[in-house]
Amino acid sequence: MKNKQKIKRRVYWNPYFGGFLLGLLIILTFYITGRGLGASGAMKSTVVTVVDAVAPTHAQNNAYYSKFIKEGESPLNTWLVFEALGVLLGGFLSGAMANRLTPKVEHSPNITSKKRLILAVAGGIFFGLGAQLSRGCTSGAGLSGMAVLSTGGFLSVAMIFGSGYLFSYFFRKNWI
């Protein structure tokens, strides 16, 4: 009798269930805060805080940064920053509970880890710039916008998924 190795299969949550929970979270967020979800505002607050710490004169004289700087108040003292920290902490706890905290770079055999990381960082930068240009990210402009039936929310989601679909055609060989 052959000795078979037992393969440990990972069981993940159903993505539709995750989407359902996200919908409930958006409803709860609107009920508690009067606003939807968002993440790009936390990045803006972080950038403003760093610029103000490194070059306070520049930050005070800059039309954009100065809107968010108030005497005696930190730009980081906003619910979006706490939301983003909660997402990071929740992701860490979820990974810890599922024994998935081992750092690794997943990629196709067609590319190297270095190329995968470069593409991921470039994609993140472009998405961040797009979020600032469109005045919101997937969760803020898209999901929360759609939750209140905003035309801009529906257009944001259409553009995010449409551009993702379009660019995936050109970059698919990096993951297949």
N, C-alpha and C positions, 0 to 999 in steps of 0.2 A: 504494500500500500504506500502510495507516494505521500510525502509530507507536504501539504499545500500551505503556503504562507497566507495568513489571513490579511486581506487588504482592507484597510480602514477607510470607509467611505464617509466623506464629509456631507452632512445634511445642512442645507441652507434654507433660509426662509423663502417662501414663495414671494416673488417680486410683486405680484398683485396684492398680496396681503400687506407688504411694505408700503405700497402706494395707497392702500386703504388707510393704514395708520398715519401716513403723511397727511392725507386729507383730513382726518380727525384732528391732527395736530394743528393744521392751519385754522380749522374752525375754533379750536380751543384758544389759539393765539389771538385771533380776532376778538374773541369773547373777553379774554383777560386784558389784553393790551390795547385793543382798538385798532391794531395794525396787524399786517401779515408777517410772514417770515422774510428774512433777507440775510445776506452775508457780505455783500460788497461794501456796505456801509461800515462794517467792522474794520475792513482793510483801510478804508479812507481815514477812519479815526486813528488807526495805528500809524499811518503815514504822516498825518498832521502832527501827531504827538512826537514822532521821531524828528521831523523837520523843525518843530518848535524847540526841541531839546538841543539839536545840533546847530541850528542857525535861527535863533529867535527873532533877530531883526528882519531877516528875510521873510519869515513866517508872518510877522506882524504887518509887513508892507505888501504882502502878496494878497491880491483880491480874493483868491480862492481860499487859501489857508486861513486868512484872518476871520472869515465867516464862522469858523469852528473853534476859534480860540477865545476863551473868556477868562478874565482874571479870577483866579482862585478855583477854577473848574478844569478838570482834565477832560480832553476830548475822548478819553477812553471810558469815561463814566456815562455810557449809553447802553441801552438794552441790547443793541446789535452786537456789541463786544461780548457781553455776557452770553448771548445766544451762541456766538461762534465758539467761545470757550467751552460751553456746554456740549456743543457738537463734537469738538475735539476730545473732551473728556469721555463722552458717551462712546465715541468710536474706539478709544483706547480701552475702556472697560469691556466693550463688546468683544474686541480682539483678545483681550486677556481671558475672558470667560470661555472663548472658543479655542483657546490655545493657538492663536494665530498672530503672535507678536514677533515672530522671527523675521528679521529684515531680509527681504529678497526682492529681486527685480524680475518680474514675470515678463517674458517676451517670446516672440516666435523664434524658431531656430534660424530664421533668415536674417536676423539682425543681432547686434551685440547689446549687452546691458548698457554700455555707454551711449549708443545711438538711441536706445529706448528712453533713457533718462533725458537726453537732449531734446528729443521730440516731446516728451511729457512736459518738460519745463517750458519749451516754446509754446506748446498748446495752452498751458496755464497762463502764460504772459498774454497771449492773444485773447484768451477768454476774459482775463482781468481787464484788459484795455477795452474790450467790447462792452463789458459790464459798466465801465465808467462812462463810455460814450453813449450808451443807451439808458443811462441813469438807473441801472438795476441789473441784478444777476438772474440766474434761472429761478431761484426761489423767490426773490423779491418782485422783479418785473414779470416773471412768467407765472409761477404757481399762485402767488398771492394776487397778481393782477387778474388771472383767470377766475380765481375764487370770487372776485367781486364783479365778474363779467366785463372787465375792462377790455376794450378793443386792443389797447397797447399790450396787454397781457397775452392775448391770443396771438398777436403779431410777433411778440418776443419769442414765444414758444415755437411758432412756425419757423421763424428765422434761425433759432438755435438748432432745432432738429434738422431743418432743411440744409443749413450750412454744414452741420455734422455729417449728414448723409452724403452731400456733395464731396466734401473733403475726404471722407472715408474711401471713396472710389480711388482717389489718387494715392492714399497712404495705406490701403488695405494690405499690401504685400509685406508691410512691416509687422503685421500681427497674424497673418494666416500662415 
